């Protein structure tokens, strides 16, 4: 059996990093310069739709661990803002499909640019050599995770 001490520590640190990101994201969404008025949950809906292209409302509710009613209220608001559109599934008219609009794509691009800018501001305060080492480690970590998830689904 392989030694797991370092593996457990790596997993704990990765989880800690993942736990820190929502707070950072909430701060950016709350900034007056951020376009629109969004909750973190609404931003998550947009990000999932960016990745999945379109999906059933029921699937989104399960993924986000919210009730269908809660998701409907979020989608109503996003539709009014022109960021999401919804329509009945042609194969099953009881199912509602949601997808990101071009305006939603634009908003997510703006968000990504703001997030990257804030992170770049932070990382620029780190000495160049340390920043390069961190970059190398993060690239290696992402490569390993991508290999694992591509091969295991």
HUQUIQUI-V848229 format. One record per backbone hydrogen bond with DSSP energy under -1.0 kcal/mol. NH is the residue of the N-H (numbers start at 0). CO is the residue of the C=O. If there is no record, write none. Layout:
nh: {NH;NH}
co: {CO;CO}
//
This chain:
nh: {7;8;9;10;11;12;13;14;15;16;17;18;19;20;23;24;25;26;27;28;29;30;33;42;43;44;45;46;47;48;49;50;51;52;53;54;56;59;60;61;62;63;65;70;71;72;73;74;75;76;77;78;79;80;81;82;84;86;88;94;96;97;98;100;104;105;106;107;108;109;110;111;112;113;114;115;116;117;118;119;120;121;122;123;124;125;130;131;132;133;134;135;136;137;138;139;140;141;142;143;144;145;146;147;148;149;150;151;152}
co: {3;4;5;6;7;8;9;10;11;12;13;14;15;16;19;20;21;22;23;24;25;27;30;38;39;40;41;42;43;44;45;46;47;48;51;97;95;55;56;57;58;59;60;66;67;68;69;70;71;72;73;74;75;76;78;77;98;96;94;91;86;54;84;82;100;101;102;103;104;105;106;107;108;109;110;111;112;113;114;115;116;117;118;119;121;122;126;127;128;129;130;131;132;133;134;135;136;137;138;139;140;141;142;143;144;145;146;147;148}
//
